[in-house]
């Protein structure tokens, strides 16, 4: 008879997906910002990275999202979820 583990870890797939996402974001930031610009100090770095994240999420088309912009996909899903919740409340 084989030993059966008491805990089953099913989070491995999401951890891998999260890692891929993080690697893509940081690769984008390195190539589009850090290699082209040199911040003067930590505050400049913070402000510039904030702008880069806004641009990445609102303007950069993503292959993984079928060429869509992340914010438009998020907004659509959020709106659809809100509509579904409102419909269920009205019933």
C-alpha positions as CSV (number, residue, x, y, z in Angstrom):
1,X,0.0,0.0,0.0
2,X,1.3,3.5,-0.8
3,X,1.4,6.4,1.6
4,X,-1.2,9.1,0.9
5,X,-0.3,12.7,1.7
6,X,-2.6,14.6,4.1
7,X,-2.2,17.9,2.3
8,X,-2.8,18.3,-1.4
9,X,-1.2,21.5,-2.9
10,X,-3.2,22.7,-5.9
11,X,-1.7,26.2,-6.0
12,X,1.3,25.2,-8.2
13,X,-0.2,26.3,-11.5
14,X,-1.2,29.8,-10.3
15,X,2.3,30.3,-8.8
16,X,3.8,29.5,-12.2
17,X,1.4,31.8,-14.0
18,X,2.2,34.6,-11.5
19,X,5.9,34.1,-12.0
20,X,5.6,34.4,-15.8
21,X,3.5,37.5,-15.5
22,X,6.1,39.1,-13.1
23,X,9.0,38.2,-15.4
24,X,7.2,39.8,-18.4
25,X,6.4,43.0,-16.5
26,X,9.9,43.4,-15.2
27,X,11.4,42.6,-18.6
28,X,9.2,45.3,-20.1
29,X,10.3,47.8,-17.4
30,X,14.0,47.0,-17.9
31,X,13.9,47.4,-21.7
32,X,11.4,50.3,-21.9
33,X,12.5,52.3,-18.9
34,X,15.6,51.4,-17.0
35,X,17.9,50.8,-19.9
36,X,16.8,54.0,-21.5
37,X,16.5,56.3,-18.5
38,X,18.6,56.7,-15.4
39,X,16.6,58.1,-12.4
40,X,18.3,60.7,-10.2
41,X,17.2,59.2,-6.9
42,X,14.7,56.8,-5.3
43,X,11.9,59.4,-5.6
44,X,12.5,59.8,-9.3
45,X,12.5,56.0,-9.7
46,X,9.2,55.7,-7.8
47,X,7.5,58.4,-9.9
48,X,8.8,57.1,-13.2
49,X,7.9,53.5,-12.4
50,X,4.4,54.6,-11.4
51,X,4.0,56.3,-14.8
52,X,5.4,53.2,-16.6
53,X,2.9,50.9,-14.8
54,X,0.0,53.2,-15.7
55,X,1.2,53.1,-19.4
56,X,1.8,49.3,-19.3
57,X,-1.8,48.7,-18.0
58,X,-3.6,51.3,-20.0
59,X,-1.8,51.5,-23.3
60,X,0.4,48.4,-23.9
61,X,-1.4,45.7,-25.8
62,X,-0.8,42.2,-24.3
63,X,-0.4,39.0,-26.4
64,X,-1.7,37.0,-23.5
65,X,-4.9,39.1,-23.6
66,X,-5.4,38.5,-27.4
67,X,-4.0,42.0,-28.2
68,X,-6.2,43.8,-25.7
69,X,-5.1,46.4,-23.2
70,X,-5.1,45.1,-19.6
71,X,-7.3,47.9,-18.2
72,X,-10.0,47.5,-20.8
73,X,-10.1,43.7,-20.1
74,X,-10.2,44.3,-16.4
75,X,-12.9,47.1,-16.7
76,X,-15.1,44.8,-18.9
77,X,-14.8,41.9,-16.5
78,X,-15.6,44.2,-13.6
79,X,-18.6,45.7,-15.3
80,X,-19.9,42.3,-16.3
81,X,-19.5,41.1,-12.7
82,X,-21.3,44.1,-11.3
83,X,-24.1,43.6,-13.8
84,X,-24.5,40.0,-12.9
85,X,-24.6,40.8,-9.2
86,X,-27.2,43.6,-9.8
87,X,-29.3,41.2,-11.9
88,X,-29.2,38.5,-9.1
89,X,-30.3,41.1,-6.6
90,X,-33.2,42.3,-8.7
91,X,-34.6,38.8,-9.1
